[in-house]
Amino acid sequence: MSDLHLSHTCAADTGTLQITLAGRLCIENASELQSLLQGQLGSCSKVQLDLTGLQQIDLAGIQVICSACRTYLDAKKRFNFSTVLPEAVTAVINNLGLSRRTICKHNDQLPCIWCGGMN
């Protein structure tokens, strides 16, 4: 399996940070995404993650994304996925039992982003 490939751009006119991930987002490299997200918190108003290139994700990868989502929403910034989640990601979400259909108090009372809630 490949390692994590991470690229990002920040559109100054919209304040949108677009992050594209490919390969594996696992415990061995989840801190790379965490560092990028922490470093960009003050410089953007919206984050969009593109996970279509992910071949593997584990609980650590999901935890980093959930934590970042909460951090950005608490800072009154938007955080979401830019595309539909790939099968490799949805399978792990389902296997972990995270595909709940309840609202998320951090996401303006909308469903959790894993369940299709948009913010």
C-alpha positions, -999 to +999 in steps of 0.1 A: +000+000+000+011+035-007+018+062+020-002+093+024-001+119-004-012+153+009-016+184-012-034+217-004-042+251-019-057+281-003-078+304-024-073+339-012-104+352-028-128+327-011-107+318+020-111+281+011-085+256+020-087+226-004-069+195+009-065+165-013-055+132+003-045+100-015-031+066-004-033+057+033-044+079+062-035+058+092-020+061+126+015+062+112+009+094+092-023+110+106-002+137+123+007+151+089-029+160+082-034+172+118-004+196+115-016+210+082-051+216+096-038+232+128-014+254+109-041+267+086-068+274+112-061+312+113-057+317+076-089+303+061-126+304+066-135+272+050-119+237+046-129+212+019-113+177+021-111+156-010-107+120+001-114+103-033-078+092-036-078+074-002-073+037-005-072+031+033-082+050+065-081+038+101-096+051+133-067+075+138-074+091+104-111+094+112-103+109+146-081+136+131-108+146+107-135+146+134-113+167+157-105+192+130-142+194+120-151+203+156-122+227+160-131+246+128-168+247+136-161+259+171-140+287+154-171+296+133-155+282+102-169+258+077-155+222+073-167+197+048-159+172+021-156+185-014-168+152-030-186+120-022-167+097+002-150+068-015-160+032-008-128+026+012-138+054+036-175+046+039-167+009+046-145+018+075-172+043+088-198+015+087-175-011+102-167+013+131-204+019+137-201+056+130-228+059+104-253+072+128-282+093+116-283+117+145-276+154+145-242+168+155-243+196+181-211+210+166-225+211+130-254+236+135-277+207+145-272+191+110-262+154+106-226+146+112-204+152+081-198+115+079-235+110+074-239+137+047-244+168+069-233+199+051-221+230+068 
